[in-house]
Amino acid sequence: MDQLEQIISLIALTMGVGWASGINLYATVLMLGVLSNMGHVTLPEELMVVTDPLVLMAAGFMYCVEFFADKIPGVDTGWDGLHTFIRIPAGAALAAAAVGDVTPAVEVAAALVGGSLAAATHATKAGSRVLINTSPEPVSNWTASFTEDLIVLGGLWTALNSPMYFLIALAVFIVLMIWLLPKLWRGVKSVFSWIARLFGGAEPANPSAGKISHKGDVRPSVPDSDH
């Protein structure tokens, strides 16, 4: 029974760090490092790097930068776009480290799962921010940012202390993401289409290159001349 609990805890930690990294990577690293240094959790040896003071200082500094960037409309979308290349590979690396010293096959599998979860949560966050930014007021951005931070902190705490409850909640979260992501994608496409029409809606400079008949054939324009 103890072995089963250890396996469940390991799976929850592995999936938890990948899931949380896609939402807020720096909060994830900071929380894991602080909790481990305070003796509240015991991390696998390969994940103990997050307890290093240099890593904690870097994560704390970047969390402060993201804390403000994440609450400015437009800036948050640019920040999310840049972090497409950071959150996903970092989530994969943290998930691989979370499984500890095991076979390379298990580490690769953990990296694939962690990276996929990070990509899914990152896409959900970035897509929702694009739609939120269609509202001119900043309150919705602040609300979304604070909510995301609380979700990361609460989710990681649950993964570390109640892994079975976390896995159940994660399964529900994944189902919601599968339902929500196509809707977000359509909404994002609509927003960018509107922007494209706004900045690229000018008429061509020489529209008389040809005339289109009702049947769809193109008839060249013939200049008037006296015969």
C-alpha positions in Angstrom: 0.0 0.0 0.0 2.9 2.4 0.8 4.4 1.6 -2.6 1.1 2.5 -4.3 0.9 5.8 -2.4 4.5 6.6 -3.5 3.7 5.9 -7.1 0.5 8.1 -6.9 2.5 10.9 -5.2 5.2 10.7 -7.9 2.7 10.8 -10.7 0.9 13.8 -9.1 4.2 15.7 -8.7 5.3 14.9 -12.2 2.0 16.0 -13.8 1.6 18.8 -11.4 4.9 20.6 -12.2 4.2 20.3 -16.0 0.6 21.6 -15.6 1.7 24.5 -13.4 4.7 25.5 -15.5 2.4 26.3 -18.4 0.5 28.8 -16.3 3.2 30.4 -14.3 6.7 28.8 -14.5 8.4 31.1 -12.0 5.7 30.7 -9.3 6.1 26.9 -9.7 9.9 26.9 -9.3 9.7 29.4 -6.4 7.0 27.5 -4.5 8.8 24.1 -4.9 12.1 25.6 -3.7 10.7 27.5 -0.8 8.6 24.6 0.5 11.5 22.2 0.2 13.9 24.6 2.0 11.3 25.1 4.8 11.0 21.3 5.2 7.4 21.0 4.2 8.0 18.7 1.2 10.7 16.2 0.2 11.6 16.5 -3.5 13.4 13.9 -5.6 17.2 14.5 -5.7 17.1 15.5 -9.4 14.5 18.2 -8.6 16.5 19.6 -5.6 18.1 22.1 -8.0 15.1 24.4 -7.4 16.2 24.8 -3.8 19.5 26.4 -4.8 19.6 30.1 -3.6 20.7 31.2 -7.1 17.7 29.5 -8.7 15.4 30.9 -6.1 16.6 34.4 -6.6 16.3 34.1 -10.4 12.8 32.7 -10.1 11.8 35.3 -7.6 13.0 38.1 -9.8 11.3 36.8 -12.9 8.1 36.2 -10.9 8.1 39.9 -9.9 8.6 40.9 -13.6 5.8 38.6 -14.7 3.6 39.8 -11.8 3.4 43.3 -13.4 3.7 42.3 -17.1 0.8 39.9 -16.6 -1.5 42.7 -15.6 -1.0 45.1 -18.5 -3.4 44.6 -21.4 -1.4 43.8 -24.5 1.9 43.3 -22.7 0.5 40.1 -21.2 -0.1 38.7 -24.6 3.4 39.6 -25.8 4.8 38.0 -22.6 2.8 34.8 -23.2 4.1 34.7 -26.8 7.7 35.0 -25.7 7.2 32.3 -23.0 5.9 29.8 -25.5 9.6 28.9 -25.9 10.2 28.9 -22.2 7.3 27.4 -20.3 6.9 24.3 -22.4 10.5 23.0 -22.4 10.8 24.0 -18.8 7.7 22.0 -17.9 9.1 19.0 -19.7 12.4 19.3 -17.9 10.8 19.7 -14.4 8.6 16.7 -15.1 11.5 14.6 -16.1 13.4 15.6 -13.0 10.4 14.9 -10.8 10.4 11.2 -11.5 13.9 10.9 -9.9 16.7 8.6 -10.9 15.0 6.0 -13.0 15.3 4.5 -16.5 15.8 6.9 -19.4 12.5 5.6 -20.9 10.6 6.7 -17.8 12.3 10.1 -17.9 11.5 10.6 -21.6 7.8 9.6 -20.9 7.6 12.0 -18.0 9.1 14.8 -20.2 6.5 14.1 -22.9 3.6 14.2 -20.5 4.9 17.2 -18.6 5.7 19.2 -21.8 2.2 18.3 -23.2 0.5 19.5 -20.1 2.6 22.7 -20.1 1.7 23.3 -23.7 -2.0 22.8 -23.0 -2.2 25.1 -20.0 0.0 27.7 -21.7 -2.3 27.7 -24.8 -5.4 28.0 -22.6 -3.9 30.9 -20.7 -2.5 32.7 -23.7 -5.8 32.3 -25.7 -8.0 33.5 -22.9 -5.7 36.5 -22.5 -6.2 37.5 -26.1 -9.9 37.5 -25.7 -9.7 39.3 -22.3 -7.7 42.0 -24.0 -10.6 42.9 -26.2 -12.0 44.6 -23.2 -10.4 48.0 -22.7 -10.5 48.0 -18.9 -7.6 46.4 -17.0 -9.6 44.9 -14.1 -10.3 41.7 -16.0 -6.5 41.3 -16.6 -5.8 41.8 -12.9 -8.5 39.3 -12.0 -7.3 36.7 -14.4 -3.6 37.1 -13.3 -4.4 36.8 -9.6 -6.7 33.8 -10.3 -3.9 32.1 -12.3 -1.4 32.6 -9.5 -3.9 31.2 -6.9 -4.6 28.2 -9.1 -0.9 27.4 -9.4 -0.3 27.7 -5.7 -3.4 25.8 -4.7 -2.8 23.1 -7.4 0.8 22.5 -6.4 -0.1 22.4 -2.7 -2.8 19.8 -3.4 -0.4 17.7 -5.6 2.2 17.6 -2.9 -0.2 17.0 0.0 -3.3 15.3 -1.5 -2.0 13.7 -4.7 -5.2 11.6 -5.4 -7.4 14.6 -5.1 -5.1 16.5 -7.4 -5.2 13.8 -10.1 -9.0 13.8 -10.0 -9.1 17.6 -10.3 -6.5 17.4 -13.1 -8.6 14.9 -15.0 -11.6 17.3 -14.8 -9.3 20.2 -15.8 -8.1 18.3 -18.9 -11.6 17.6 -20.0 -12.5 21.3 -19.7 -9.4 22.3 -21.7 -10.3 19.8 -24.5 -13.8 21.5 -24.6 -12.5 25.0 -24.2 -9.4 25.2 -26.5 -11.3 24.9 -29.8 -13.6 27.7 -28.7 -10.6 29.8 -27.6 -8.9 29.2 -31.0 -12.0 30.4 -32.9 -12.2 33.4 -30.7 -8.5 34.2 -31.2 -8.8 33.8 -35.0 -11.7 36.2 -34.9 -9.7 38.8 -33.0 -6.7 38.6 -35.3 -9.0 38.7 -38.4 -10.5 41.9 -37.1 -7.1 43.4 -36.5 -6.0 42.4 -40.0 -9.1 44.0 -41.5 -8.5 47.1 -39.4 -5.0 47.6 -40.6 -5.2 46.1 -44.1 -8.7 47.1 -45.3 -7.5 49.7 -47.9 -8.7 49.3 -51.5 -6.1 48.4 -54.1 -4.3 51.3 -55.7 -5.4 50.3 -59.3 -8.7 48.5 -59.1 -9.4 48.9 -62.9 -7.0 46.1 -63.8 -10.1 44.1 -64.7 -13.9 43.9 -64.3 -15.6 40.8 -62.9 -18.9 39.8 -64.6 -21.8 38.2 -62.8 -20.7 34.8 -64.0 -17.3 35.2 -62.4 -15.2 35.7 -65.5 -12.7 38.6 -65.7 -13.0 41.0 -68.6 -10.1 43.3 -69.3 -10.9 47.0 -69.3 -10.6 48.6 -72.8 -9.9 52.3 -72.8 -12.3 54.5 -74.7 -11.1 55.5 -78.1 -12.6 57.2 -81.2 -12.8 55.1 -84.3 
